[in-house]
Amino acid sequence: MLNRIWYFFFVTALFAICVQLFNGNLEVLSASVTALFNSAKLAAEIALSLIGVLSLWMGLMRVGEKAGVVSVFSRIFEPLLSRLMPDVPRGHPAYGSVTMNLTANVLGLDNAATPLGLKAMQDLQTLNPNKTVATNAQILFLVLNTSSVTLVPVTVFLYRAQQGAEAPADIFLPILLATSASTIAGVLVVALFQRLSLLNAVVMGYGALIFGSITALVFYLGTLTTTAIGILSTAMGNGILLILVFSFILVAGMRKVAVYDEFIEGAKEGFAQSIKLIPYLLAMLLAIGLLRASGALDYLLHLISVIVSVVGGDTRFVDALPTAIMKPFSGSGARAMMLETMEHHGADSFAGRLAAIFQGSTETTFYVLAVYFGAVGIRNGRHALFCGLTADLAGIIAAILVCYQFYG
């Protein structure tokens, strides 16, 4: 699958370059060459930036596992995850690392979520009989990461505030609804492929508990100001991180674990892992860079605009689509598109709000796939990409519908 997709990206970029040259735009040649070298530089920069944080969390996770703290956290969601990942035996360490990763994602702790996600993928890989082909559990885990709910997307609020939004956090509920739709769609499509039964007491019970908790949080946050929401979310995220770190170290010490030695061993694994990621990152970033430089994504936007106009639809959402289309490929690219849309149309315009909702409710699917599968050497992702992009599409459609409902 990845071989065909990578080849398709290059064919599409070449076609777009030819169209640009036919229209007399010779600058596309230099832009494409620049994209090649920038992709190589960016892949190395991302991998190198991960060395410290990945070594940190791999070391801490090793200490936490030896102390038994991670297993305590895993028991919270193991009944649910065991229904969604039936191939993972009860009590396996993967449940702990998966739970930690999803918690970090929900809290918007990106620096912790990625290394914890790589640790979870490694744990799941220990159960993989064919090391180059993704298992059902690994696919579900990846889709949960590409569509996971972030309760308080503070960075999006900050960007809206910088662009002069009157109430920067007023898109909180639309983002939550859109990203929830993405997660639900992702789980459903994976369940369809893997023939998982979701109609049981455990899954329905956890679903009701999660939905009730989110609803209560929405009502509570609705009583706070934008500043208070930012302070609360930051304090909550940082507080939980510190609790985890100190609980790992202190409990391990009380149980006579050699905390320093175990941390060093885990950190060594993190260092080696970050270096291994460079080829996989480079391959994906190279194809994405060429797609952007060639103008292929611009042609796609124009095509969508023409189709919507022909069928007599409202084209206002098209102005925000660059953010939605770019997000599965590049987080920084999508952020730039969002800021450009808000600057051109206004932060409180329909397009400005929708671009911010896209940014807060979708994920960089190709990046997550390259990093997580690349970390364990998986080359055949089976239905992972299709399920991840389906979740993205559901999030995009939900964002559009919600935006029309709230601001249309």
C-alpha angles and dihedrals in degrees: 000000000000091000092055094044093049090049091048091053091055094046090050092048092049091050091050091049090052091051090050091050091048088055090052098255103140092166090078089076095059091040091054094048090048089051090055095056094038089055091055091049093046093050091055093044093051093047093047092047088055094055096083100039094040092049089048096053097038088054093047093045091053090052091045092051093049089049092050093236094118091054089055091056091045092060090065095068102015094101090056097039092048088060091048094041104035092164091065110085119233113266095026116146090238090077091061096049092043091051092049092050095048090048091053090049093050090051092048093242097151095170090058099034097064098051091042089050092052089050090051091049090051091051091050090048090063087069094047113110091192107045096198097049122072117242124224091255093051091050093051091048092051092049091050088054095048091050105026119143117251106200099203116019094196095171091061090051090051092052090050090050091051090052092054102259112172093221108014095187097049090100091061095103095044090051092048092049093047096047091045089055089050093052094046091049091048093051092045095051091047089049089052093051094043096037094236119171111230096172099089134109096254097051093041091047094051089044092054092046093050093045091049092049092050091048092051090048091051092053091047095048089048088068093055133081122244091257092050092050091053093048093047096048093046093048092046094049095045092043093053091048092052092046089054094048095048093042090053094050100038097045091045090052092050089051091053094248115160091243098181095047093046092048091051092050092050092046090053089057090051092052093051091046095054092053092049090058096065099085093048093047091046093052094052097040091049093057093043092048092053091049090055097043094046093057093240092132091050090054090051091053092049091050092052091049092051093049093049091048093049093053090047097248130151106269097193092102091058090073089064097042096093088072093049094047094045096046098076088053106037133008094199091046091051090048090053090049091050093051091046091052093048092047093049100040101022130261092260096044120108092254092044093052093044093050089053091049090051090051093051099042107042133059141219095261099176092048092050091047093049094046100041098041092037091055091064099032099252113162101170111058093176108197096348097104094045092050092045094050090045088056089048091050091049089051092049093049091045091049091053093047093045092048091053089047094050102031107011 
